[in-house]
Structure formats: C-alpha cells, structure tokens
Amino acid sequence: MSNAFIAFQKNDETRSIVEAIIADNPNAIVNEQPGMVKVDVPGRLTIKRQTVSDLMGRDFDLQELQIHLITISGHLDETDDEFTLSWNS
C-alpha cells in the first residue's frame, strides 16, 4: 500500500493543521524539516474541517490549506468538510 502525503510550509497555522491530521489519522508519520512539515499516511489521509477549527479555536475553511501547501500525493477528494488523499490498493 502506498502512502498518501501532504507537505506544508512550517508556520503557526500549520501546527494546528498537522495536529488535526494526527488526531484523525492514527497511522500518520510526521517528518519535520526546517522550512516544512510532511505527513505520510498509509493508504488514506483525511483532514477534517471541524478538527482543524477546534484546534485553531476559530472557523477554518479547508480552502485555507492552499495558502500553506507545498505538495500532495494521492487522489484528491474534497468537500466543504473533508480533504482526503488516497491510493487504491
């Protein structure tokens, strides 16, 4: 099974996004670099708007991910509430 992954610029807002990914994806593997943070998840990675909002303490629009995004890997499925990357096995 291939890993789906997402990489963000490393900053204050992405800390909450990464924390949300870890909370909702128990198999997440975080790789922090000086200027970026990459999160790998076997098969499927889901970012839930509500989890990010709860951790940030404010409403979060998943479109805000684009501001901090460096790259993704996987098939993208996006709704107003979830951003999912996956690989078919």
C-alpha angles and dihedrals in degrees: 000000000000124000121247109214144182130194126201137185107262110249142122096280095048090056089070092044092052091046089053092050090051091048093051098036110048093185093056118135115204121206112188120198128178094266104018146032122217124197121198123191124180110247103337137030121189129188113196118206093214094053092050091046091051093050094045093046092230141071111286126201112207089223086073087073088076092066092061101030122119102170145332136206123204140044109307123226113175132182131163089269106035140036109198131184117188146163123214111234 
